[in-house]
Amino acid sequence: MADQGLIRETACAVVDKLKAGVITPLDCLDALEARITAVDDKVNALPTLCFDRARAHAKALMQKPVAERGVLAGLPVPIKDLTDVQGVLTTQGSPIFKDRIPEQSDLLVTHLEANGGVIYAKSNTPEFGAGANTFNEVFGATRNPWDTSRSAAGSSGGAAVALATGMAWLAHGSDMGGSLRNPASFCGIVGLRPSFGRVAHTPAVAVDRNLGVQGPMARNVEDLALLLAAHR
C-alpha cells in the first residue's frame, strides 16, 4: 500500500528522506501512481503516464551511492507535453502529433535526469502552448483544482494542477507570455519565469519557439529553488 502521507510532504522534505535512505524513489512513484488514480480523472492534468520507464530509471539510480544521485536524489518530476521525453508520447497538444514518440529527449530532460529527476508523466498544455487556458483536441481540458467548472489558466496548466492536487512535488513548465505565472496564480502554487538561458533546453527550429523560457513550478518557494538548482 503506497504511503499517501508522502503526498503532503514538501519536495525538500521528500528529498531529505531519499538522501537519508528512509524512502526510495520507488516509494515516491507508488504514492504518485495511487494519487493520480484517485484524482486525475476529475482534473485531467497528467494525460500521459510513463511509470514503467520511471521505475526502470529509479532502479538504475538506486544502484548508485546516495551521494551520486544528484540534487533531486530520485524525486519524480512531470514534464510539460511541449518537451520531448525519449520513448514517451509527446503531442504538443496537437492532433498533428497525437501519435508522436520521440527517439531522443530534450536537453532539459537529460539535465534533470542527470540531476536525479525521475520522469513519470507528461502534463497537459494547450495546442503548441498557445493560449491562456489549458485544453486541446488530443486530451481535452484541464480543470481548476479548486473549482472544476473554472479554468486552470495556461499554458502550464497541467503542471500547476498536478502540484495543487498532490500529483507532483515539483513540475516543469515553460513561459513566453505568462505560461508559468498565470497557472500558478489560478491554482495557488508557485511558478518562476527565469532569465533567458538560465534553464538550458534543445533549441527549436522555428525562431518563435525560442522566445519563451523553461522554468520550475512547485508548491512553495523553497521547493521551487530546489528544482531550479536541478535545471543545470
N, C-alpha and C positions, 0 to 999 in steps of 0.2 A: 504494500500500500504506500503510495507516494506521500511524502510529508508535505501537506499543504501549508503548514506553518512557514515553510521556506518562502512561499509566495509573498508573505507580508514583510519579509526582511528587506533591508536596503541592499543595493548591489554591493556596496563596500563591505557590509556585514557578511554577505554570502561569499565574497572573495576571501575575506579573512578566514572563514570556515574551510574553504577549499585549500588555502595555503597551510592551515593547521592540520589538515587531514581529517577533520571532523565529518566532512561530507565529501562526495566525489562529484565530478561533472555528470556522471550518470544519474545521481540522485537529483540533480537540478533538472535534467531532461525529463525524468519521470514526473517530477512535480509540475513542470510546464505542460507536458502532454495531458495530464489529468485536468489541469486548469483549462486548457484550450477546449477539451472535450466538453467541459461543463459550461463554458461561457461563449465561445466564439460563434456559435450558431445564432446568437442574439445580436452580435455586433459586426461580424464579418470583417475582422481586422487582419487575420492571417490566413488568406485563402490557399496558400501553398505551403505544405509542410514537408520537411526532409529529415525525419528523425532517424532513419536508418543511416544516412550519411553522417548525421550529427553524432550518433553513438559510435560509429567507426572512428571518427575523428577524436572523440573523447577517449576512447580506449587507447588509441595511439599516443595521445597526450599523456595519459596516465602511466605510460612506460618510462616517461622522463622523470628525473628528480623534480620535486616541487619547485625548487629554486630556478629551474629551467623551463617552466611552463608559461612564462610571460606575465604581463601586467594583469590580465584577466584570469589567469590560472585555471581556465576551463569553464568560465562563465558563458552560458548561451546568449546569443545575440541574434535578433532577426534583421534581415536586410531588405530595404525598400525594393519593390519589384521593378525599379528602373535600372538596377545594378546587377550585373552578371555574377552568378554563382555557378561554378563548374558542375555540370550534371544535374542542375535543378531548373525546373521550368521558370523562365524569366520572360514575362509577356509585355512589360511596359504598359500594361492595362489596355492593350490594343488587340483587336481580332486579327490584325496582320501577323502578330507574333504569338498567337494563342497556343501554339504547339512548340515554341522555340526552346531548345535546351542547349545552352552554351557549352562549348568544349573547353573554355578557359574562364577563370574568374577574373573579375576586375581587380586591379591593383589594390584597391581599398580593401577588398575581401581578403586578399593574400596577406596584407599587413595585419588585419585583425586576427586572422587565424595564426599568424606567426607570433602574435602577442597573447595567445591563449584564448581567443574568442572561439566559440563553437556555434556554427550557423545551423539553425534548426527550422527556419521559416522565412518566407518572403511576405512582406507587409503590403497591403493594398494601397493603390495610388490611382488618381485619375489618368486617363489615357495620355501617355508621354509626359505625365506630371503637369499637364496644362490645365490649371483650374484650382479654385479655392474650395472645392467640395470634392470629397473622395468617392467617386463612383466611376464605373467603366462597363463596357459591354461584355467583358470576359467574366468578371466576378461579381458585378453588381455594386451596391452601395455599402460603404462602411458607416455605421451608425454611432451617434454620440453616446458615450458610456453612461452619462448621467440622465439622458432622456433620449431614448432610441427613435423618437419622432424628429429629432434635431440633427443638424449637420455636425460632423467631426472636423470640418474645415479640410484644407489640403495644402500642398499635395501629399504631405507625410502623415495623412490621417490614420492609416492603418497602424503605423508605428506608435502614434500618440495614444490611440485607443488600446493597443496591446499593453502599453505601460499602465494606463489608468485602470485597466481591468485585471491586472496581475498576471498577464500572459507574457510578460517580459520584465526583466530588471533593468535592462538598457536596450536602446534601439537606434539603429542607423536611420538617418533621414537626409534630405537634401533641400536646398533653398535657392531660388532665384529672386522671387518677389514676396517672400513671406512663408514659404512652404514648410519651414521648420517652426517658425514662430507662431503662425496662426493656429495650427492644430494644437500646439502646446497651450495656447490661451483658451481654446474651446474645450479642452479636455482636462485641464487642471494639472498639467505636468510641466516640464522644463525643456526648452529647446534652445540651442545656441547656433547662430549663423557665424561660423569662423571667418577670418580673413581669407582672401584668395590664396591658395597654395598651402594653407595650414594643414589641410587634410588631403593627402595625395590620392589620386584616382586615375584610371586609364583615360587619356584624352579621347573625346568623341570626334568623329569625322566632321559632323555638322558644327559650324562655328557657334551657332546659338546654343548648342548643348553644353558649351564650355563657359557659359556666362554665370551659371549658378555655382554653388559650393556644396560639398558634402559636410555633414555635421552630426553631432551627437544629440540624443534625446534621453531623458531619464526622469525619475520621479522627484529628484531633488538636486541641488547644485553640486553637492559633493560627489554624487554618483555620476553626474554629467562630466565633471572633471576627470573621473576615472576613465570614462570612455574616450574622451578627447586625448588623454595620455596614451591610449592604446591605438589611436589613429596615426601611427608614425612608423 
